[in-house]
Amino acid sequence: MSERAAPFYCPYCGDEDLRPSEAGHGAWDCAACNRAFKLSFLGLLARGTASPKEAPSDD
Ligand SMILES: [Zn+2]
């Protein structure tokens, strides 16, 4: 796992002219709309990890 993932489009104007920002890791500057934004990994989704809890408990 690395933090090399790069956005392809600006989430604000949709332009592709993104450059890595000096603000830090995951920060990008959009040359088209002059916005700076940051991408961050929040965590894994809980979906798909449900474990079966239907085991019969009567013995
Ligand atoms: Zn933009």
N, CA, C, O and the ligand as a Tripos MOL2 file, in Angstrom:
@<TRIPOS>MOLECULE
protein
  237   235    60     0     0
PROTEIN
NO_CHARGES

@<TRIPOS>ATOM
      1 N           0.8380   -1.1980    0.0000 N.3       1 MET1
      2 CA          0.0000    0.0000    0.0000 C.3       1 MET1
      3 C           0.8770    1.2530    0.0000 C.2       1 MET1
      4 O           1.7570    1.4190    0.8440 O.2       1 MET1
      5 N           0.6170    2.1000   -0.9420 N.am      2 SER2
      6 CA          1.3620    3.3470   -0.9780 C.3       2 SER2
      7 C           0.3850    4.4980   -1.0930 C.2       2 SER2
      8 O          -0.8110    4.3040   -1.3110 O.2       2 SER2
      9 N           0.9010    5.6700   -0.9460 N.am      3 GLU3
     10 CA          0.0450    6.8370   -1.0820 C.3       3 GLU3
     11 C           0.3060    7.5100   -2.4070 C.2       3 GLU3
     12 O           0.2930    8.7360   -2.5160 O.2       3 GLU3
     13 N           0.5440    6.6900   -3.4130 N.am      4 ARG4
     14 CA          0.8640    7.2410   -4.7200 C.3       4 ARG4
     15 C          -0.3770    7.5040   -5.5410 C.2       4 ARG4
     16 O          -0.2850    8.0450   -6.6430 O.2       4 ARG4
     17 N          -1.5230    7.1380   -5.0330 N.am      5 ALA5
     18 CA         -2.7440    7.3040   -5.8080 C.3       5 ALA5
     19 C          -2.9480    8.7780   -6.1520 C.2       5 ALA5
     20 O          -2.8900    9.6490   -5.2830 O.2       5 ALA5
     21 N          -3.1820    9.0330   -7.4120 N.am      6 ALA6
     22 CA         -3.3560   10.4050   -7.8570 C.3       6 ALA6
     23 C          -4.7370   10.5790   -8.4590 C.2       6 ALA6
     24 O          -5.2370    9.6990   -9.1590 O.2       6 ALA6
     25 N          -5.3420   11.7100   -8.1830 N.am      7 PRO7
     26 CA         -6.6430   11.9810   -8.8060 C.3       7 PRO7
     27 C          -6.4610   12.3010  -10.2830 C.2       7 PRO7
     28 O          -5.4550   12.8920  -10.6740 O.2       7 PRO7
     29 N          -7.4020   11.9240  -11.0770 N.am      8 PHE8
     30 CA         -7.3210   12.1970  -12.5150 C.3       8 PHE8
     31 C          -8.0120   13.5050  -12.8690 C.2       8 PHE8
     32 O          -7.6490   14.1770  -13.8340 O.2       8 PHE8
     33 N          -9.0100   13.8500  -12.0730 N.am      9 TYR9
     34 CA         -9.7740   15.0680  -12.3580 C.3       9 TYR9
     35 C          -9.9380   15.8860  -11.0900 C.2       9 TYR9
     36 O         -10.0250   15.3520   -9.9840 O.2       9 TYR9
     37 N          -9.9760   17.1830  -11.2800 N.am     10 CYS10
     38 CA        -10.2540   18.0630  -10.1540 C.3      10 CYS10
     39 C         -11.6940   17.8230   -9.6970 C.2      10 CYS10
     40 O         -12.6110   17.8480  -10.5170 O.2      10 CYS10
     41 N         -11.9020   17.5950   -8.4080 N.am     11 PRO11
     42 CA        -13.2700   17.3470   -7.9270 C.3      11 PRO11
     43 C         -14.1460   18.5970   -7.9750 C.2      11 PRO11
     44 O         -15.3580   18.5130   -7.7770 O.2      11 PRO11
     45 N         -13.5500   19.7330   -8.2310 N.am     12 TYR12
     46 CA        -14.3290   20.9760   -8.2230 C.3      12 TYR12
     47 C         -14.6850   21.4590   -9.6230 C.2      12 TYR12
     48 O         -15.8100   21.8920   -9.8760 O.2      12 TYR12
     49 N         -13.7120   21.3800  -10.5280 N.am     13 CYS13
     50 CA        -14.0000   21.8770  -11.8650 C.3      13 CYS13
     51 C         -13.8770   20.7870  -12.9210 C.2      13 CYS13
     52 O         -14.2780   20.9860  -14.0680 O.2      13 CYS13
     53 N         -13.3260   19.6380  -12.5450 N.am     14 GLY14
     54 CA        -13.2520   18.5300  -13.4770 C.3      14 GLY14
     55 C         -12.0620   18.5980  -14.4220 C.2      14 GLY14
     56 O         -11.9340   17.7640  -15.3190 O.2      14 GLY14
     57 N         -11.2150   19.5570  -14.2350 N.am     15 ASP15
     58 CA        -10.0630   19.6670  -15.1230 C.3      15 ASP15
     59 C          -9.0090   18.6220  -14.7740 C.2      15 ASP15
     60 O          -8.9900   18.0660  -13.6750 O.2      15 ASP15
     61 N          -8.1440   18.3780  -15.7360 N.am     16 GLU16
     62 CA         -7.1150   17.3610  -15.5270 C.3      16 GLU16
     63 C          -5.7550   17.9630  -15.1990 C.2      16 GLU16
     64 O          -4.7830   17.2310  -15.0150 O.2      16 GLU16
     65 N          -5.6790   19.2580  -15.1270 N.am     17 ASP17
     66 CA         -4.3950   19.9080  -14.8980 C.3      17 ASP17
     67 C          -4.0970   19.9880  -13.4050 C.2      17 ASP17
     68 O          -4.1460   21.0570  -12.7960 O.2      17 ASP17
     69 N          -3.7890   18.8390  -12.8410 N.am     18 LEU18
     70 CA         -3.5100   18.7780  -11.4120 C.3      18 LEU18
     71 C          -2.0110   18.6420  -11.1810 C.2      18 LEU18
     72 O          -1.3140   17.9290  -11.9030 O.2      18 LEU18
     73 N          -1.5460   19.3280  -10.1790 N.am     19 ARG19
     74 CA         -0.1330   19.1920   -9.8170 C.3      19 ARG19
     75 C          -0.0400   18.9230   -8.3300 C.2      19 ARG19
     76 O          -0.8550   19.4130   -7.5490 O.2      19 ARG19
     77 N           0.9520   18.1450   -7.9430 N.am     20 PRO20
     78 CA          1.1440   17.8920   -6.5100 C.3      20 PRO20
     79 C           1.3910   19.1950   -5.7680 C.2      20 PRO20
     80 O           2.1900   20.0270   -6.1980 O.2      20 PRO20
     81 N           0.7090   19.3580   -4.6690 N.am     21 SER21
     82 CA          0.8420   20.5930   -3.9140 C.3      21 SER21
     83 C           2.0010   20.5000   -2.9370 C.2      21 SER21
     84 O           2.4200   19.4140   -2.5370 O.2      21 SER21
     85 N           2.4990   21.6510   -2.5690 N.am     22 GLU22
     86 CA          3.5700   21.6810   -1.5800 C.3      22 GLU22
     87 C           3.0040   21.6130   -0.1760 C.2      22 GLU22
     88 O           3.7470   21.6350    0.8050 O.2      22 GLU22
     89 N           1.6930   21.5290   -0.0870 N.am     23 ALA23
     90 CA          1.0580   21.5330    1.2310 C.3      23 ALA23
     91 C           1.2650   20.2200    1.9710 C.2      23 ALA23
     92 O           1.0640   20.1460    3.1830 O.2      23 ALA23
     93 N           1.6630   19.1970    1.2510 N.am     24 GLY24
     94 CA          1.9150   17.9410    1.9390 C.3      24 GLY24
     95 C           1.4500   16.7580    1.1330 C.2      24 GLY24
     96 O           1.0370   16.8850   -0.0200 O.2      24 GLY24
     97 N           1.5250   15.6090    1.7570 N.am     25 HIS25
     98 CA          1.1350   14.3770    1.0810 C.3      25 HIS25
     99 C          -0.3520   14.3880    0.7740 C.2      25 HIS25
    100 O          -1.1750   14.7490    1.6160 O.2      25 HIS25
    101 N          -0.6750   13.9940   -0.4240 N.am     26 GLY26
    102 CA         -2.0770   13.8970   -0.7980 C.3      26 GLY26
    103 C          -2.6970   15.2270   -1.1520 C.2      26 GLY26
    104 O          -3.8990   15.3000   -1.4100 O.2      26 GLY26
    105 N          -1.9090   16.2710   -1.1710 N.am     27 ALA27
    106 CA         -2.4380   17.5900   -1.4980 C.3      27 ALA27
    107 C          -2.1670   17.8890   -2.9710 C.2      27 ALA27
    108 O          -1.0990   17.5810   -3.4990 O.2      27 ALA27
    109 N          -3.1400   18.4840   -3.6060 N.am     28 TRP28
    110 CA         -3.0340   18.7670   -5.0360 C.3      28 TRP28
    111 C          -3.5050   20.1750   -5.3310 C.2      28 TRP28
    112 O          -4.3870   20.7170   -4.6630 O.2      28 TRP28
    113 N          -2.9030   20.7390   -6.3310 N.am     29 ASP29
    114 CA         -3.3260   22.0510   -6.8070 C.3      29 ASP29
    115 C          -3.9420   21.8920   -8.1840 C.2      29 ASP29
    116 O          -3.4040   21.1900   -9.0410 O.2      29 ASP29
    117 N          -5.0440   22.5320   -8.3840 N.am     30 CYS30
    118 CA         -5.6540   22.5360   -9.6990 C.3      30 CYS30
    119 C          -5.2840   23.8380  -10.3920 C.2      30 CYS30
    120 O          -5.5990   24.9280   -9.9150 O.2      30 CYS30
    121 N          -4.6160   23.7030  -11.5130 N.am     31 ALA31
    122 CA         -4.1700   24.8910  -12.2360 C.3      31 ALA31
    123 C          -5.3190   25.5680  -12.9560 C.2      31 ALA31
    124 O          -5.2150   26.7320  -13.3450 O.2      31 ALA31
    125 N          -6.4070   24.8510  -13.1330 N.am     32 ALA32
    126 CA         -7.5200   25.4050  -13.8830 C.3      32 ALA32
    127 C          -8.3800   26.3250  -13.0220 C.2      32 ALA32
    128 O          -8.7740   27.4050  -13.4620 O.2      32 ALA32
    129 N          -8.6690   25.8950  -11.7960 N.am     33 CYS33
    130 CA         -9.5520   26.7090  -10.9610 C.3      33 CYS33
    131 C          -8.8180   27.2590   -9.7390 C.2      33 CYS33
    132 O          -9.4220   27.9000   -8.8790 O.2      33 CYS33
    133 N          -7.5320   27.0080   -9.6720 N.am     34 ASN34
    134 CA         -6.7170   27.5390   -8.5820 C.3      34 ASN34
    135 C          -7.1840   27.0880   -7.2070 C.2      34 ASN34
    136 O          -7.0330   27.8020   -6.2150 O.2      34 ASN34
    137 N          -7.7500   25.8950   -7.1670 N.am     35 ARG35
    138 CA         -8.1340   25.3420   -5.8730 C.3      35 ARG35
    139 C          -7.0800   24.3430   -5.4150 C.2      35 ARG35
    140 O          -6.4560   23.6590   -6.2260 O.2      35 ARG35
    141 N          -6.9010   24.2740   -4.1390 N.am     36 ALA36
    142 CA         -6.0440   23.2530   -3.5540 C.3      36 ALA36
    143 C          -6.9150   22.3280   -2.7270 C.2      36 ALA36
    144 O          -7.7930   22.7770   -1.9920 O.2      36 ALA36
    145 N          -6.6710   21.0540   -2.8490 N.am     37 PHE37
    146 CA         -7.4630   20.1040   -2.0780 C.3      37 PHE37
    147 C          -6.5730   18.9630   -1.6510 C.2      37 PHE37
    148 O          -5.4460   18.8110   -2.1210 O.2      37 PHE37
    149 N          -7.1020   18.1770   -0.7590 N.am     38 LYS38
    150 CA         -6.3090   17.0990   -0.1960 C.3      38 LYS38
    151 C          -7.1100   15.8240   -0.2060 C.2      38 LYS38
    152 O          -8.2930   15.8060    0.1340 O.2      38 LYS38
    153 N          -6.4470   14.7560   -0.6020 N.am     39 LEU39
    154 CA         -7.0720   13.4470   -0.5660 C.3      39 LEU39
    155 C          -6.5140   12.6900    0.6320 C.2      39 LEU39
    156 O          -5.3150   12.7120    0.9070 O.2      39 LEU39
    157 N          -7.4030   12.0340    1.3190 N.am     40 SER40
    158 CA         -6.9290   11.2440    2.4440 C.3      40 SER40
    159 C          -7.6950    9.9380    2.5250 C.2      40 SER40
    160 O          -8.8730    9.8540    2.1770 O.2      40 SER40
    161 N          -7.0050    8.9490    2.9830 N.am     41 PHE41
    162 CA         -7.5980    7.6330    3.1310 C.3      41 PHE41
    163 C          -8.2920    7.5620    4.4850 C.2      41 PHE41
    164 O          -7.6690    7.7860    5.5230 O.2      41 PHE41
    165 N          -9.5780    7.2530    4.4690 N.am     42 LEU42
    166 CA        -10.3350    7.2620    5.7220 C.3      42 LEU42
    167 C         -10.3540    5.9110    6.3940 C.2      42 LEU42
    168 O         -10.3980    5.8270    7.6210 O.2      42 LEU42
    169 N         -10.3220    4.8620    5.6150 N.am     43 GLY43
    170 CA        -10.3740    3.5350    6.2100 C.3      43 GLY43
    171 C         -11.1500    2.5880    5.3250 C.2      43 GLY43
    172 O         -11.6750    2.9720    4.2800 O.2      43 GLY43
    173 N         -11.2130    1.3900    5.7440 N.am     44 LEU44
    174 CA        -11.9230    0.3840    4.9700 C.3      44 LEU44
    175 C         -13.4010    0.3980    5.3070 C.2      44 LEU44
    176 O         -13.8000    0.6930    6.4340 O.2      44 LEU44
    177 N         -14.1910    0.0780    4.3220 N.am     45 LEU45
    178 CA        -15.6190   -0.0140    4.5550 C.3      45 LEU45
    179 C         -15.9460   -1.3150    5.2670 C.2      45 LEU45
    180 O         -15.2380   -2.3120    5.1260 O.2      45 LEU45
    181 N         -17.0020   -1.2910    6.0150 N.am     46 ALA46
    182 CA        -17.3800   -2.4740    6.7840 C.3      46 ALA46
    183 C         -18.0570   -3.5080    5.9020 C.2      46 ALA46
    184 O         -18.1300   -4.6880    6.2470 O.2      46 ALA46
    185 N         -18.5500   -3.0500    4.7580 N.am     47 ARG47
    186 CA        -19.2780   -3.9820    3.9110 C.3      47 ARG47
    187 C         -18.3650   -5.0970    3.3980 C.2      47 ARG47
    188 O         -17.2000   -4.8740    3.0690 O.2      47 ARG47
    189 N         -18.9160   -6.2640    3.3440 N.am     48 GLY48
    190 CA        -18.1580   -7.3750    2.8170 C.3      48 GLY48
    191 C         -17.3480   -8.1070    3.8610 C.2      48 GLY48
    192 O         -16.7510   -9.1480    3.5870 O.2      48 GLY48
    193 N         -17.3310   -7.5570    5.0560 N.am     49 THR49
    194 CA        -16.5570   -8.2120    6.0950 C.3      49 THR49
    195 C         -17.4700   -8.8210    7.1460 C.2      49 THR49
    196 O         -17.0110   -9.2380    8.2090 O.2      49 THR49
    197 N         -18.7420   -8.8720    6.8530 N.am     50 ALA50
    198 CA        -19.6830   -9.4360    7.8220 C.3      50 ALA50
    199 C         -19.3850  -10.9130    8.0450 C.2      50 ALA50
    200 O         -19.2790  -11.7030    7.1070 O.2      50 ALA50
    201 N         -19.2580  -11.2430    9.2830 N.am     51 SER51
    202 CA        -18.9910  -12.6420    9.5980 C.3      51 SER51
    203 C         -20.2910  -13.3070   10.0080 C.2      51 SER51
    204 O         -21.1170  -12.6950   10.6850 O.2      51 SER51
    205 N         -20.4750  -14.5310    9.6130 N.am     52 PRO52
    206 CA        -21.7210  -15.2250    9.9720 C.3      52 PRO52
    207 C         -21.8340  -15.4170   11.4840 C.2      52 PRO52
    208 O         -21.0140  -16.0790   12.1210 O.2      52 PRO52
    209 N         -22.8830  -14.8090   12.0220 N.am     53 LYS53
    210 CA        -23.0910  -14.9500   13.4630 C.3      53 LYS53
    211 C         -24.3380  -15.7670   13.7120 C.2      53 LYS53
    212 O         -25.0130  -15.6050   14.7290 O.2      53 LYS53
    213 N         -24.6310  -16.6330   12.7870 N.am     54 GLU54
    214 CA        -25.8630  -17.4050   12.8980 C.3      54 GLU54
    215 C         -25.6080  -18.8200   13.3990 C.2      54 GLU54
    216 O         -26.4390  -19.7150   13.2490 O.2      54 GLU54
    217 N         -24.4630  -18.9880   13.9840 N.am     55 ALA55
    218 CA        -24.1590  -20.3290   14.4880 C.3      55 ALA55
    219 C         -25.1240  -20.7020   15.6000 C.2      55 ALA55
    220 O         -25.3500  -19.9270   16.5290 O.2      55 ALA55
    221 N         -25.6820  -21.8770   15.4960 N.am     56 PRO56
    222 CA        -26.6060  -22.3200   16.5510 C.3      56 PRO56
    223 C         -25.9080  -22.4030   17.8860 C.2      56 PRO56
    224 O         -24.8390  -22.9990   18.0150 O.2      56 PRO56
    225 N         -26.5400  -21.7850   18.8930 N.am     57 SER57
    226 CA        -25.8610  -21.7360   20.1920 C.3      57 SER57
    227 C         -26.4860  -22.6940   21.1940 C.2      57 SER57
    228 O         -26.1360  -22.6790   22.3740 O.2      57 SER57
    229 N         -27.4040  -23.5220   20.7300 N.am     58 ASP58
    230 CA        -27.9870  -24.4660   21.6880 C.3      58 ASP58
    231 C         -27.2280  -25.7750   21.6690 C.2      58 ASP58
    232 O         -27.1180  -26.4170   20.6240 O.2      58 ASP58
    233 N         -26.7180  -26.1670   22.7870 N.am     59 ASP59
    234 CA        -25.9920  -27.4390   22.8410 C.3      59 ASP59
    235 C         -26.5800  -28.3090   23.9020 C.2      59 ASP59
    236 O         -26.1120  -29.4290   24.1110 O.2      59 ASP59
    237 ZN        -10.1680   22.6220  -10.5910 Zn       60 ZN60
@<TRIPOS>BOND
     1     1     2 1
     2     2     3 1
     3     3     4 2
     4     3     5 am
     5     5     6 1
     6     6     7 1
     7     7     8 2
     8     7     9 am
     9     9    10 1
    10    10    11 1
    11    11    12 2
    12    11    13 am
    13    13    14 1
    14    14    15 1
    15    15    16 2
    16    15    17 am
    17    17    18 1
    18    18    19 1
    19    19    20 2
    20    19    21 am
    21    21    22 1
    22    22    23 1
    23    23    24 2
    24    23    25 am
    25    25    26 1
    26    26    27 1
    27    27    28 2
    28    27    29 am
    29    29    30 1
    30    30    31 1
    31    31    32 2
    32    31    33 am
    33    33    34 1
    34    34    35 1
    35    35    36 2
    36    35    37 am
    37    37    38 1
    38    38    39 1
    39    39    40 2
    40    39    41 am
    41    41    42 1
    42    42    43 1
    43    43    44 2
    44    43    45 am
    45    45    46 1
    46    46    47 1
    47    47    48 2
    48    47    49 am
    49    49    50 1
    50    50    51 1
    51    51    52 2
    52    51    53 am
    53    53    54 1
    54    54    55 1
    55    55    56 2
    56    55    57 am
    57    57    58 1
    58    58    59 1
    59    59    60 2
    60    59    61 am
    61    61    62 1
    62    62    63 1
    63    63    64 2
    64    63    65 am
    65    65    66 1
    66    66    67 1
    67    67    68 2
    68    67    69 am
    69    69    70 1
    70    70    71 1
    71    71    72 2
    72    71    73 am
    73    73    74 1
    74    74    75 1
    75    75    76 2
    76    75    77 am
    77    77    78 1
    78    78    79 1
    79    79    80 2
    80    79    81 am
    81    81    82 1
    82    82    83 1
    83    83    84 2
    84    83    85 am
    85    85    86 1
    86    86    87 1
    87    87    88 2
    88    87    89 am
    89    89    90 1
    90    90    91 1
    91    91    92 2
    92    91    93 am
    93    93    94 1
    94    94    95 1
    95    95    96 2
    96    95    97 am
    97    97    98 1
    98    98    99 1
    99    99   100 2
   100    99   101 am
   101   101   102 1
   102   102   103 1
   103   103   104 2
   104   103   105 am
   105   105   106 1
   106   106   107 1
   107   107   108 2
   108   107   109 am
   109   109   110 1
   110   110   111 1
   111   111   112 2
   112   111   113 am
   113   113   114 1
   114   114   115 1
   115   115   116 2
   116   115   117 am
   117   117   118 1
   118   118   119 1
   119   119   120 2
   120   119   121 am
   121   121   122 1
   122   122   123 1
   123   123   124 2
   124   123   125 am
   125   125   126 1
   126   126   127 1
   127   127   128 2
   128   127   129 am
   129   129   130 1
   130   130   131 1
   131   131   132 2
   132   131   133 am
   133   133   134 1
   134   134   135 1
   135   135   136 2
   136   135   137 am
   137   137   138 1
   138   138   139 1
   139   139   140 2
   140   139   141 am
   141   141   142 1
   142   142   143 1
   143   143   144 2
   144   143   145 am
   145   145   146 1
   146   146   147 1
   147   147   148 2
   148   147   149 am
   149   149   150 1
   150   150   151 1
   151   151   152 2
   152   151   153 am
   153   153   154 1
   154   154   155 1
   155   155   156 2
   156   155   157 am
   157   157   158 1
   158   158   159 1
   159   159   160 2
   160   159   161 am
   161   161   162 1
   162   162   163 1
   163   163   164 2
   164   163   165 am
   165   165   166 1
   166   166   167 1
   167   167   168 2
   168   167   169 am
   169   169   170 1
   170   170   171 1
   171   171   172 2
   172   171   173 am
   173   173   174 1
   174   174   175 1
   175   175   176 2
   176   175   177 am
   177   177   178 1
   178   178   179 1
   179   179   180 2
   180   179   181 am
   181   181   182 1
   182   182   183 1
   183   183   184 2
   184   183   185 am
   185   185   186 1
   186   186   187 1
   187   187   188 2
   188   187   189 am
   189   189   190 1
   190   190   191 1
   191   191   192 2
   192   191   193 am
   193   193   194 1
   194   194   195 1
   195   195   196 2
   196   195   197 am
   197   197   198 1
   198   198   199 1
   199   199   200 2
   200   199   201 am
   201   201   202 1
   202   202   203 1
   203   203   204 2
   204   203   205 am
   205   205   206 1
   206   206   207 1
   207   207   208 2
   208   207   209 am
   209   209   210 1
   210   210   211 1
   211   211   212 2
   212   211   213 am
   213   213   214 1
   214   214   215 1
   215   215   216 2
   216   215   217 am
   217   217   218 1
   218   218   219 1
   219   219   220 2
   220   219   221 am
   221   221   222 1
   222   222   223 1
   223   223   224 2
   224   223   225 am
   225   225   226 1
   226   226   227 1
   227   227   228 2
   228   227   229 am
   229   229   230 1
   230   230   231 1
   231   231   232 2
   232   231   233 am
   233   233   234 1
   234   234   235 1
   235   235   236 2
@<TRIPOS>SUBSTRUCTURE
     1 MET1         2 RESIDUE 1 A MET
     2 SER2         6 RESIDUE 1 A SER
     3 GLU3        10 RESIDUE 1 A GLU
     4 ARG4        14 RESIDUE 1 A ARG
     5 ALA5        18 RESIDUE 1 A ALA
     6 ALA6        22 RESIDUE 1 A ALA
     7 PRO7        26 RESIDUE 1 A PRO
     8 PHE8        30 RESIDUE 1 A PHE
     9 TYR9        34 RESIDUE 1 A TYR
    10 CYS10       38 RESIDUE 1 A CYS
    11 PRO11       42 RESIDUE 1 A PRO
    12 TYR12       46 RESIDUE 1 A TYR
    13 CYS13       50 RESIDUE 1 A CYS
    14 GLY14       54 RESIDUE 1 A GLY
    15 ASP15       58 RESIDUE 1 A ASP
    16 GLU16       62 RESIDUE 1 A GLU
    17 ASP17       66 RESIDUE 1 A ASP
    18 LEU18       70 RESIDUE 1 A LEU
    19 ARG19       74 RESIDUE 1 A ARG
    20 PRO20       78 RESIDUE 1 A PRO
    21 SER21       82 RESIDUE 1 A SER
    22 GLU22       86 RESIDUE 1 A GLU
    23 ALA23       90 RESIDUE 1 A ALA
    24 GLY24       94 RESIDUE 1 A GLY
    25 HIS25       98 RESIDUE 1 A HIS
    26 GLY26      102 RESIDUE 1 A GLY
    27 ALA27      106 RESIDUE 1 A ALA
    28 TRP28      110 RESIDUE 1 A TRP
    29 ASP29      114 RESIDUE 1 A ASP
    30 CYS30      118 RESIDUE 1 A CYS
    31 ALA31      122 RESIDUE 1 A ALA
    32 ALA32      126 RESIDUE 1 A ALA
    33 CYS33      130 RESIDUE 1 A CYS
    34 ASN34      134 RESIDUE 1 A ASN
    35 ARG35      138 RESIDUE 1 A ARG
    36 ALA36      142 RESIDUE 1 A ALA
    37 PHE37      146 RESIDUE 1 A PHE
    38 LYS38      150 RESIDUE 1 A LYS
    39 LEU39      154 RESIDUE 1 A LEU
    40 SER40      158 RESIDUE 1 A SER
    41 PHE41      162 RESIDUE 1 A PHE
    42 LEU42      166 RESIDUE 1 A LEU
    43 GLY43      170 RESIDUE 1 A GLY
    44 LEU44      174 RESIDUE 1 A LEU
    45 LEU45      178 RESIDUE 1 A LEU
    46 ALA46      182 RESIDUE 1 A ALA
    47 ARG47      186 RESIDUE 1 A ARG
    48 GLY48      190 RESIDUE 1 A GLY
    49 THR49      194 RESIDUE 1 A THR
    50 ALA50      198 RESIDUE 1 A ALA
    51 SER51      202 RESIDUE 1 A SER
    52 PRO52      206 RESIDUE 1 A PRO
    53 LYS53      210 RESIDUE 1 A LYS
    54 GLU54      214 RESIDUE 1 A GLU
    55 ALA55      218 RESIDUE 1 A ALA
    56 PRO56      222 RESIDUE 1 A PRO
    57 SER57      226 RESIDUE 1 A SER
    58 ASP58      230 RESIDUE 1 A ASP
    59 ASP59      234 RESIDUE 1 A ASP
    60 ZN60       237 GROUP 0 **** ****
